[in-house]
Amino acid sequence: MATKTTENTTATAATEKKTTVGNAKVKDNEMKNAPLHKFFVSSLKDIYYAENAIIEALEKMQAAATTEELQDAFEDHQLQTKKHVSRLEKVFSLIDEKPEQKECEAIKGIIKEGEEIIKSTEEGTMTRDAALIIAAQKVEHYEIATYGGLAQLAITMGHDKVADLLEKTLQEEEDTDYNLTEIAETFINFDAEQED
């Protein structure tokens, strides 16, 4: 009887895939049902929605911007955001999940605020560009917080390839935030201050 049990245990162990996280081994089916994994997937769906919404918002911001520098920055980031969407689709694939969007109230609010800025500032002014930069940086900071947290969760759960992809996007979001600051500080803020 003991031999039979050992054989069954061996057969079962051979068919179940395990993931090593730190010093612990976790069965993949247990990982998928774990609350942290479910939260991680839900958060990925949230940022997937956000990135898609940002693509559309950047188009509006580019059209509303006064300076060529800011228009170019919005256009570049729109192209980069499309890459972020593709990268997220790869992340979903790596964790064997379907890429789905979950409505993100936070990004909806930030985008709405950006639309209000366009309505409330005068077209062709540096004040509008200064305000658009702040609106864009609010988006960046939301993304930086999200990608930073998700990358750390991926590391914790042993999803190293996923973590690498999320960290790459995080770095690009930080670079965009820095570039927007440079554009503002180089001349836009000063010129806006001179406007009547």
Summary of the structure (lengths in Angstrom):
residues: 196
radius of gyration: 22.3
end to end distance: 91.6
largest distance: 91.6
contacts: 578
relative contact order: 0.13
helix: 81%
strand: 4%
